[in-house]
Amino acid sequence: METMLVRLKSFDPRRGCVLRRFTYAGIKFHEERGWYRVDKPVADYVRVVRQTPGDEVSQLAFDVCTEEEAKALDTREESEAKVRKAAADDVRLSPARGDMTTADLAKAPTRSARKA
């Protein structure tokens, strides 16, 4: 029997992901638990479930993947989470540009002088 991995998308109201749990066919999906292995008919059903019921323009509620796709998605998300540099990383020098004062603003050309 063919199985798929499914998970509720992470809760993020700014992006329209507002579901934290969903129940179908006796399976209670919780977004904090992560991936669930389900039969293909269940995966086919949750593939079209929306964040807001009855709203065809709201985001899809589930990620539905094969095992390889799920591993690749987890790897990509993990690498995106590590964007911030640590102190042990090779951090290049960010040179300062100097202080700007109001006297410097008086020397800068005005907008009308630039057009002429």
Salt bridges, closest charged atoms under 4 A:
ASP12 OD1 - ARG14 NE 3.93
ASP12 OD2 - ARG15 NH1 2.81
GLU32 OE2 - HIS30 ND1 3.86
ASP44 OD1 - LYS40 NZ 3.15
ASP63 OD2 - ARG7 NE 2.94
ASP63 OD1 - LYS9 NZ 3.96
GLU67 OE1 - ARG37 NH2 3.35
GLU67 OE2 - LYS71 NZ 3.68
ASP74 OD1 - ARG7 NH1 3.53
GLU77 OE2 - ARG7 NH2 2.64
GLU78 OE2 - LYS82 NZ 3.66
GLU80 OE2 - ARG76 NE 3.45
